[in-house]
Amino acid sequence: MFIIWPEFENITGDLIKSGVVLRESIARMWIVNKVLRSYHQERIKVGTKGYFIEGNKTGECEVVEIVGLMNNPTTTNKVQ
């Protein structure tokens, strides 16, 4: 499991802290497992399609923008 955590935005781009997520929405995605960051850096591109799975619910997703994936610090690549 890749464990990429979504934070969904509302129609104005603010994070939804609780309540219902829109049927179609933008989400900020966070890689939870630091060990897999380099794996994702090599594979995630604009246009990459995937799925959200939570319990018995599944949703489709597509990468529309990449922000910070290539330059966020990791345990092997610390920002000074």
Distance bins in CASP14 RR format, pairs under 12 A and 6 or more apart:
PFRMAT RR
TARGET T0000
AUTHOR 0000-0000-0000
RMODE 2
METHOD distances of the structure
MODEL  1
1 31 0 0 0 0 0 1 0 0 0 0 0
1 32 0 0 0 0 1 0 0 0 0 0 0
1 33 0 0 0 0 1 0 0 0 0 0 0
1 36 0 0 0 0 1 0 0 0 0 0 0
1 51 0 0 0 0 0 1 0 0 0 0 0
1 53 0 0 0 0 1 0 0 0 0 0 0
1 54 0 0 0 0 0 1 0 0 0 0 0
2 29 0 0 0 0 0 1 0 0 0 0 0
2 30 0 0 0 0 0 1 0 0 0 0 0
2 31 1 0 0 1 0 0 0 0 0 0 0
2 32 0 0 0 0 1 0 0 0 0 0 0
2 33 1 0 0 1 0 0 0 0 0 0 0
2 35 0 0 0 0 0 1 0 0 0 0 0
2 36 1 0 0 1 0 0 0 0 0 0 0
2 37 0 0 0 0 0 1 0 0 0 0 0
2 39 1 0 0 1 0 0 0 0 0 0 0
2 40 1 0 0 1 0 0 0 0 0 0 0
2 43 0 0 0 0 1 0 0 0 0 0 0
2 44 0 0 0 0 0 1 0 0 0 0 0
2 48 0 0 0 0 0 1 0 0 0 0 0
2 50 0 0 0 0 1 0 0 0 0 0 0
2 51 0 0 0 0 0 1 0 0 0 0 0
2 52 0 0 0 0 0 1 0 0 0 0 0
2 53 0 0 0 0 0 1 0 0 0 0 0
3 29 0 0 0 0 0 1 0 0 0 0 0
3 30 0 0 0 0 1 0 0 0 0 0 0
3 31 1 0 0 1 0 0 0 0 0 0 0
3 32 1 0 1 0 0 0 0 0 0 0 0
3 33 1 0 1 0 0 0 0 0 0 0 0
3 34 0 0 0 0 0 1 0 0 0 0 0
3 35 0 0 0 0 0 1 0 0 0 0 0
3 36 1 0 0 1 0 0 0 0 0 0 0
3 37 0 0 0 0 0 1 0 0 0 0 0
3 39 0 0 0 0 0 1 0 0 0 0 0
3 40 0 0 0 0 0 1 0 0 0 0 0
3 52 0 0 0 0 0 1 0 0 0 0 0
3 53 0 0 0 0 0 1 0 0 0 0 0
3 54 0 0 0 0 0 1 0 0 0 0 0
4 27 0 0 0 0 1 0 0 0 0 0 0
4 28 0 0 0 0 0 1 0 0 0 0 0
4 29 1 0 1 0 0 0 0 0 0 0 0
4 30 1 0 0 1 0 0 0 0 0 0 0
4 31 1 0 1 0 0 0 0 0 0 0 0
4 32 1 0 0 1 0 0 0 0 0 0 0
4 33 0 0 0 0 1 0 0 0 0 0 0
4 36 0 0 0 0 1 0 0 0 0 0 0
4 37 0 0 0 0 0 1 0 0 0 0 0
4 39 0 0 0 0 0 1 0 0 0 0 0
4 40 1 0 0 1 0 0 0 0 0 0 0
4 43 0 0 0 0 0 1 0 0 0 0 0
4 44 0 0 0 0 1 0 0 0 0 0 0
4 48 0 0 0 0 0 1 0 0 0 0 0
4 50 0 0 0 0 1 0 0 0 0 0 0
4 51 0 0 0 0 0 1 0 0 0 0 0
4 52 0 0 0 0 1 0 0 0 0 0 0
4 53 0 0 0 0 0 1 0 0 0 0 0
4 61 0 0 0 0 1 0 0 0 0 0 0
4 63 0 0 0 0 0 1 0 0 0 0 0
4 69 0 0 0 0 0 1 0 0 0 0 0
5 27 0 0 0 0 1 0 0 0 0 0 0
5 28 0 0 0 0 1 0 0 0 0 0 0
5 29 1 0 0 1 0 0 0 0 0 0 0
5 30 1 0 1 0 0 0 0 0 0 0 0
5 31 1 0 0 1 0 0 0 0 0 0 0
5 32 1 0 1 0 0 0 0 0 0 0 0
5 33 0 0 0 0 0 1 0 0 0 0 0
5 52 0 0 0 0 0 1 0 0 0 0 0
5 54 0 0 0 0 0 1 0 0 0 0 0
6 15 0 0 0 0 0 1 0 0 0 0 0
6 16 0 0 0 0 0 1 0 0 0 0 0
6 21 0 0 0 0 1 0 0 0 0 0 0
6 25 0 0 0 0 1 0 0 0 0 0 0
6 26 0 0 0 0 1 0 0 0 0 0 0
6 27 1 1 0 0 0 0 0 0 0 0 0
6 28 1 0 0 1 0 0 0 0 0 0 0
6 29 1 0 1 0 0 0 0 0 0 0 0
6 30 1 0 0 1 0 0 0 0 0 0 0
6 31 0 0 0 0 0 1 0 0 0 0 0
6 32 0 0 0 0 0 1 0 0 0 0 0
6 50 0 0 0 0 0 1 0 0 0 0 0
6 51 0 0 0 0 0 1 0 0 0 0 0
6 52 1 0 0 1 0 0 0 0 0 0 0
6 53 0 0 0 0 0 1 0 0 0 0 0
6 54 0 0 0 0 1 0 0 0 0 0 0
6 59 0 0 0 0 0 1 0 0 0 0 0
6 61 0 0 0 0 1 0 0 0 0 0 0
7 13 0 0 0 0 0 1 0 0 0 0 0
7 14 0 0 0 0 0 1 0 0 0 0 0
7 15 1 0 1 0 0 0 0 0 0 0 0
7 16 1 0 0 1 0 0 0 0 0 0 0
7 17 0 0 0 0 1 0 0 0 0 0 0
7 18 0 0 0 0 0 1 0 0 0 0 0
7 21 0 0 0 0 0 1 0 0 0 0 0
7 25 0 0 0 0 0 1 0 0 0 0 0
7 26 0 0 0 0 1 0 0 0 0 0 0
7 27 1 0 0 1 0 0 0 0 0 0 0
7 28 1 0 1 0 0 0 0 0 0 0 0
7 29 1 0 0 1 0 0 0 0 0 0 0
7 30 1 0 0 1 0 0 0 0 0 0 0
8 14 0 0 0 0 0 1 0 0 0 0 0
8 15 1 0 0 1 0 0 0 0 0 0 0
8 16 1 0 1 0 0 0 0 0 0 0 0
8 17 0 0 0 0 1 0 0 0 0 0 0
8 18 0 0 0 0 0 1 0 0 0 0 0
8 19 0 0 0 0 1 0 0 0 0 0 0
8 20 0 0 0 0 1 0 0 0 0 0 0
8 21 1 0 1 0 0 0 0 0 0 0 0
8 22 1 0 0 1 0 0 0 0 0 0 0
8 23 0 0 0 0 0 1 0 0 0 0 0
8 24 0 0 0 0 0 1 0 0 0 0 0
8 25 1 0 1 0 0 0 0 0 0 0 0
8 26 1 0 0 1 0 0 0 0 0 0 0
8 27 1 0 1 0 0 0 0 0 0 0 0
8 28 0 0 0 0 1 0 0 0 0 0 0
8 29 0 0 0 0 0 1 0 0 0 0 0
8 52 0 0 0 0 1 0 0 0 0 0 0
8 59 0 0 0 0 0 1 0 0 0 0 0
8 61 0 0 0 0 0 1 0 0 0 0 0
9 15 1 0 0 1 0 0 0 0 0 0 0
9 16 1 0 0 1 0 0 0 0 0 0 0
9 17 0 0 0 0 0 1 0 0 0 0 0
9 21 0 0 0 0 1 0 0 0 0 0 0
9 22 0 0 0 0 1 0 0 0 0 0 0
9 24 0 0 0 0 0 1 0 0 0 0 0
9 25 1 0 0 1 0 0 0 0 0 0 0
9 26 1 0 1 0 0 0 0 0 0 0 0
9 27 1 0 0 1 0 0 0 0 0 0 0
9 28 1 0 0 1 0 0 0 0 0 0 0
9 29 0 0 0 0 0 1 0 0 0 0 0
9 64 0 0 0 0 0 1 0 0 0 0 0
9 65 0 0 0 0 0 1 0 0 0 0 0
10 16 1 0 1 0 0 0 0 0 0 0 0
10 17 0 0 0 0 1 0 0 0 0 0 0
10 18 0 0 0 0 0 1 0 0 0 0 0
10 19 0 0 0 0 0 1 0 0 0 0 0
10 20 0 0 0 0 1 0 0 0 0 0 0
10 21 0 0 0 0 1 0 0 0 0 0 0
10 22 1 0 0 1 0 0 0 0 0 0 0
10 24 0 0 0 0 0 1 0 0 0 0 0
10 25 1 0 0 1 0 0 0 0 0 0 0
10 26 0 0 0 0 1 0 0 0 0 0 0
10 27 0 0 0 0 0 1 0 0 0 0 0
11 21 0 0 0 0 0 1 0 0 0 0 0
11 22 1 0 0 1 0 0 0 0 0 0 0
11 23 0 0 0 0 0 1 0 0 0 0 0
11 24 0 0 0 0 0 1 0 0 0 0 0
11 25 0 0 0 0 1 0 0 0 0 0 0
11 26 0 0 0 0 1 0 0 0 0 0 0
12 22 0 0 0 0 0 1 0 0 0 0 0
12 25 0 0 0 0 0 1 0 0 0 0 0
12 26 0 0 0 0 0 1 0 0 0 0 0
13 22 0 0 0 0 0 1 0 0 0 0 0
13 25 0 0 0 0 1 0 0 0 0 0 0
13 26 1 0 0 1 0 0 0 0 0 0 0
13 27 0 0 0 0 0 1 0 0 0 0 0
13 28 0 0 0 0 1 0 0 0 0 0 0
14 25 0 0 0 0 0 1 0 0 0 0 0
14 26 0 0 0 0 0 1 0 0 0 0 0
14 28 0 0 0 0 0 1 0 0 0 0 0
15 21 0 0 0 0 0 1 0 0 0 0 0
15 25 0 0 0 0 0 1 0 0 0 0 0
15 26 0 0 0 0 0 1 0 0 0 0 0
15 27 0 0 0 0 1 0 0 0 0 0 0
15 28 1 0 0 1 0 0 0 0 0 0 0
15 30 0 0 0 0 0 1 0 0 0 0 0
16 22 0 0 0 0 1 0 0 0 0 0 0
16 25 0 0 0 0 1 0 0 0 0 0 0
16 26 0 0 0 0 0 1 0 0 0 0 0
16 27 0 0 0 0 1 0 0 0 0 0 0
16 28 0 0 0 0 0 1 0 0 0 0 0
21 27 0 0 0 0 1 0 0 0 0 0 0
21 52 0 0 0 0 1 0 0 0 0 0 0
21 54 0 0 0 0 0 1 0 0 0 0 0
21 57 0 0 0 0 0 1 0 0 0 0 0
21 59 0 0 0 0 0 1 0 0 0 0 0
21 61 0 0 0 0 0 1 0 0 0 0 0
23 59 0 0 0 0 0 1 0 0 0 0 0
23 60 0 0 0 0 0 1 0 0 0 0 0
24 59 0 0 0 0 0 1 0 0 0 0 0
24 60 0 0 0 0 1 0 0 0 0 0 0
24 61 0 0 0 0 0 1 0 0 0 0 0
24 62 0 0 0 0 0 1 0 0 0 0 0
24 64 0 0 0 0 0 1 0 0 0 0 0
25 52 0 0 0 0 0 1 0 0 0 0 0
25 59 0 0 0 0 0 1 0 0 0 0 0
25 60 0 0 0 0 0 1 0 0 0 0 0
25 61 0 0 0 0 1 0 0 0 0 0 0
25 62 0 0 0 0 0 1 0 0 0 0 0
25 64 0 0 0 0 0 1 0 0 0 0 0
26 61 0 0 0 0 0 1 0 0 0 0 0
26 62 0 0 0 0 0 1 0 0 0 0 0
26 63 0 0 0 0 0 1 0 0 0 0 0
26 64 1 0 0 1 0 0 0 0 0 0 0
26 65 0 0 0 0 1 0 0 0 0 0 0
26 67 0 0 0 0 0 1 0 0 0 0 0
27 50 0 0 0 0 0 1 0 0 0 0 0
27 52 0 0 0 0 1 0 0 0 0 0 0
27 59 0 0 0 0 0 1 0 0 0 0 0
27 60 0 0 0 0 0 1 0 0 0 0 0
27 61 1 0 0 1 0 0 0 0 0 0 0
27 62 0 0 0 0 0 1 0 0 0 0 0
27 63 0 0 0 0 0 1 0 0 0 0 0
27 64 0 0 0 0 1 0 0 0 0 0 0
27 65 0 0 0 0 0 1 0 0 0 0 0
28 61 0 0 0 0 0 1 0 0 0 0 0
28 63 0 0 0 0 0 1 0 0 0 0 0
28 64 0 0 0 0 0 1 0 0 0 0 0
28 65 0 0 0 0 1 0 0 0 0 0 0
28 66 0 0 0 0 0 1 0 0 0 0 0
28 67 0 0 0 0 1 0 0 0 0 0 0
28 68 0 0 0 0 0 1 0 0 0 0 0
28 69 0 0 0 0 0 1 0 0 0 0 0
29 40 0 0 0 0 1 0 0 0 0 0 0
29 44 0 0 0 0 1 0 0 0 0 0 0
29 48 0 0 0 0 0 1 0 0 0 0 0
29 50 0 0 0 0 0 1 0 0 0 0 0
29 52 0 0 0 0 1 0 0 0 0 0 0
29 61 0 0 0 0 1 0 0 0 0 0 0
29 62 0 0 0 0 0 1 0 0 0 0 0
29 63 0 0 0 0 1 0 0 0 0 0 0
29 64 0 0 0 0 0 1 0 0 0 0 0
29 65 0 0 0 0 0 1 0 0 0 0 0
29 66 0 0 0 0 1 0 0 0 0 0 0
29 67 0 0 0 0 1 0 0 0 0 0 0
29 68 0 0 0 0 0 1 0 0 0 0 0
29 69 0 0 0 0 1 0 0 0 0 0 0
30 36 0 0 0 0 0 1 0 0 0 0 0
30 37 0 0 0 0 0 1 0 0 0 0 0
30 40 0 0 0 0 0 1 0 0 0 0 0
30 67 0 0 0 0 0 1 0 0 0 0 0
30 68 0 0 0 0 0 1 0 0 0 0 0
30 69 0 0 0 0 0 1 0 0 0 0 0
30 72 0 0 0 0 1 0 0 0 0 0 0
31 37 1 0 1 0 0 0 0 0 0 0 0
31 38 0 0 0 0 0 1 0 0 0 0 0
31 39 0 0 0 0 1 0 0 0 0 0 0
31 40 1 0 1 0 0 0 0 0 0 0 0
31 41 0 0 0 0 1 0 0 0 0 0 0
31 43 0 0 0 0 0 1 0 0 0 0 0
31 44 0 0 0 0 1 0 0 0 0 0 0
31 66 0 0 0 0 0 1 0 0 0 0 0
31 68 0 0 0 0 0 1 0 0 0 0 0
31 69 1 0 0 1 0 0 0 0 0 0 0
31 70 0 0 0 0 0 1 0 0 0 0 0
31 72 0 0 0 0 1 0 0 0 0 0 0
31 74 0 0 0 0 1 0 0 0 0 0 0
32 40 0 0 0 0 0 1 0 0 0 0 0
33 39 0 0 0 0 1 0 0 0 0 0 0
33 40 0 0 0 0 1 0 0 0 0 0 0
33 74 0 0 0 0 0 1 0 0 0 0 0
33 75 0 0 0 0 0 1 0 0 0 0 0
34 40 0 0 0 0 0 1 0 0 0 0 0
34 41 0 0 0 0 0 1 0 0 0 0 0
34 72 0 0 0 0 1 0 0 0 0 0 0
34 73 0 0 0 0 1 0 0 0 0 0 0
34 74 1 0 1 0 0 0 0 0 0 0 0
34 75 1 0 1 0 0 0 0 0 0 0 0
34 76 0 0 0 0 1 0 0 0 0 0 0
34 77 0 0 0 0 0 1 0 0 0 0 0
34 78 0 0 0 0 0 1 0 0 0 0 0
35 74 0 0 0 0 1 0 0 0 0 0 0
35 75 0 0 0 0 1 0 0 0 0 0 0
35 76 0 0 0 0 1 0 0 0 0 0 0
36 42 0 0 0 0 0 1 0 0 0 0 0
36 43 0 0 0 0 0 1 0 0 0 0 0
36 44 0 0 0 0 0 1 0 0 0 0 0
36 69 0 0 0 0 0 1 0 0 0 0 0
36 74 0 0 0 0 0 1 0 0 0 0 0
37 43 0 0 0 0 0 1 0 0 0 0 0
37 44 0 0 0 0 0 1 0 0 0 0 0
37 68 0 0 0 0 0 1 0 0 0 0 0
37 69 1 0 0 1 0 0 0 0 0 0 0
37 70 0 0 0 0 1 0 0 0 0 0 0
37 71 0 0 0 0 0 1 0 0 0 0 0
37 72 1 0 0 1 0 0 0 0 0 0 0
37 73 0 0 0 0 1 0 0 0 0 0 0
37 74 1 0 1 0 0 0 0 0 0 0 0
37 75 0 0 0 0 1 0 0 0 0 0 0
37 76 0 0 0 0 1 0 0 0 0 0 0
37 77 0 0 0 0 1 0 0 0 0 0 0
38 44 0 0 0 0 0 1 0 0 0 0 0
38 69 0 0 0 0 0 1 0 0 0 0 0
38 70 0 0 0 0 0 1 0 0 0 0 0
38 72 0 0 0 0 0 1 0 0 0 0 0
38 74 1 0 0 1 0 0 0 0 0 0 0
38 75 0 0 0 0 0 1 0 0 0 0 0
38 76 0 0 0 0 1 0 0 0 0 0 0
38 77 0 0 0 0 1 0 0 0 0 0 0
39 69 0 0 0 0 0 1 0 0 0 0 0
39 74 0 0 0 0 0 1 0 0 0 0 0
40 48 0 0 0 0 1 0 0 0 0 0 0
40 63 0 0 0 0 0 1 0 0 0 0 0
40 66 0 0 0 0 1 0 0 0 0 0 0
40 68 0 0 0 0 0 1 0 0 0 0 0
40 69 1 0 0 1 0 0 0 0 0 0 0
40 70 0 0 0 0 0 1 0 0 0 0 0
40 72 0 0 0 0 0 1 0 0 0 0 0
40 74 0 0 0 0 0 1 0 0 0 0 0
41 66 0 0 0 0 1 0 0 0 0 0 0
41 68 0 0 0 0 1 0 0 0 0 0 0
41 69 1 0 1 0 0 0 0 0 0 0 0
41 70 1 0 1 0 0 0 0 0 0 0 0
41 71 0 0 0 0 1 0 0 0 0 0 0
41 72 0 0 0 0 1 0 0 0 0 0 0
41 74 0 0 0 0 1 0 0 0 0 0 0
41 76 0 0 0 0 0 1 0 0 0 0 0
41 77 0 0 0 0 1 0 0 0 0 0 0
42 48 0 0 0 0 0 1 0 0 0 0 0
42 69 0 0 0 0 0 1 0 0 0 0 0
42 70 0 0 0 0 0 1 0 0 0 0 0
43 49 0 0 0 0 0 1 0 0 0 0 0
43 50 0 0 0 0 0 1 0 0 0 0 0
43 63 0 0 0 0 0 1 0 0 0 0 0
43 66 0 0 0 0 0 1 0 0 0 0 0
43 69 0 0 0 0 0 1 0 0 0 0 0
44 50 0 0 0 0 0 1 0 0 0 0 0
44 61 0 0 0 0 0 1 0 0 0 0 0
44 62 0 0 0 0 0 1 0 0 0 0 0
44 63 1 0 1 0 0 0 0 0 0 0 0
44 64 0 0 0 0 0 1 0 0 0 0 0
44 65 0 0 0 0 0 1 0 0 0 0 0
44 66 1 0 0 1 0 0 0 0 0 0 0
44 67 0 0 0 0 0 1 0 0 0 0 0
44 68 0 0 0 0 0 1 0 0 0 0 0
44 69 1 0 0 1 0 0 0 0 0 0 0
44 70 0 0 0 0 1 0 0 0 0 0 0
45 62 0 0 0 0 0 1 0 0 0 0 0
45 63 1 0 0 1 0 0 0 0 0 0 0
45 64 0 0 0 0 0 1 0 0 0 0 0
45 65 0 0 0 0 0 1 0 0 0 0 0
45 66 1 0 0 1 0 0 0 0 0 0 0
45 69 0 0 0 0 0 1 0 0 0 0 0
45 70 0 0 0 0 0 1 0 0 0 0 0
46 62 0 0 0 0 1 0 0 0 0 0 0
46 63 1 0 1 0 0 0 0 0 0 0 0
46 64 1 0 0 1 0 0 0 0 0 0 0
46 65 1 0 0 1 0 0 0 0 0 0 0
46 66 1 0 0 1 0 0 0 0 0 0 0
46 67 0 0 0 0 0 1 0 0 0 0 0
46 69 0 0 0 0 0 1 0 0 0 0 0
47 61 0 0 0 0 0 1 0 0 0 0 0
47 62 1 0 1 0 0 0 0 0 0 0 0
47 63 1 0 1 0 0 0 0 0 0 0 0
47 64 1 0 0 1 0 0 0 0 0 0 0
47 65 0 0 0 0 1 0 0 0 0 0 0
47 66 0 0 0 0 1 0 0 0 0 0 0
48 60 0 0 0 0 0 1 0 0 0 0 0
48 61 0 0 0 0 1 0 0 0 0 0 0
48 62 1 0 0 1 0 0 0 0 0 0 0
48 63 1 0 1 0 0 0 0 0 0 0 0
48 64 0 0 0 0 1 0 0 0 0 0 0
48 65 0 0 0 0 0 1 0 0 0 0 0
48 66 0 0 0 0 1 0 0 0 0 0 0
48 69 0 0 0 0 0 1 0 0 0 0 0
49 59 0 0 0 0 0 1 0 0 0 0 0
49 60 1 0 0 1 0 0 0 0 0 0 0
49 61 1 0 0 1 0 0 0 0 0 0 0
49 62 1 0 1 0 0 0 0 0 0 0 0
49 63 1 0 0 1 0 0 0 0 0 0 0
49 64 0 0 0 0 0 1 0 0 0 0 0
50 58 0 0 0 0 1 0 0 0 0 0 0
50 59 0 0 0 0 1 0 0 0 0 0 0
50 60 1 0 0 1 0 0 0 0 0 0 0
50 61 1 0 1 0 0 0 0 0 0 0 0
50 62 1 0 0 1 0 0 0 0 0 0 0
50 63 0 0 0 0 1 0 0 0 0 0 0
51 57 0 0 0 0 0 1 0 0 0 0 0
51 58 1 0 1 0 0 0 0 0 0 0 0
51 59 1 0 1 0 0 0 0 0 0 0 0
51 60 1 0 0 1 0 0 0 0 0 0 0
51 61 1 0 0 1 0 0 0 0 0 0 0
51 62 0 0 0 0 0 1 0 0 0 0 0
52 58 1 0 0 1 0 0 0 0 0 0 0
52 59 1 0 1 0 0 0 0 0 0 0 0
52 60 1 0 0 1 0 0 0 0 0 0 0
52 61 1 0 1 0 0 0 0 0 0 0 0
52 62 0 0 0 0 0 1 0 0 0 0 0
53 59 1 0 0 1 0 0 0 0 0 0 0
53 60 0 0 0 0 0 1 0 0 0 0 0
53 61 0 0 0 0 0 1 0 0 0 0 0
63 69 0 0 0 0 1 0 0 0 0 0 0
66 72 0 0 0 0 0 1 0 0 0 0 0
68 74 0 0 0 0 0 1 0 0 0 0 0
68 79 0 0 0 0 0 1 0 0 0 0 0
70 77 0 0 0 0 0 1 0 0 0 0 0
71 77 0 0 0 0 1 0 0 0 0 0 0
71 78 0 0 0 0 0 1 0 0 0 0 0
71 79 1 0 0 1 0 0 0 0 0 0 0
72 78 0 0 0 0 0 1 0 0 0 0 0
72 79 0 0 0 0 1 0 0 0 0 0 0
73 79 1 0 1 0 0 0 0 0 0 0 0
73 80 0 0 0 0 1 0 0 0 0 0 0
END
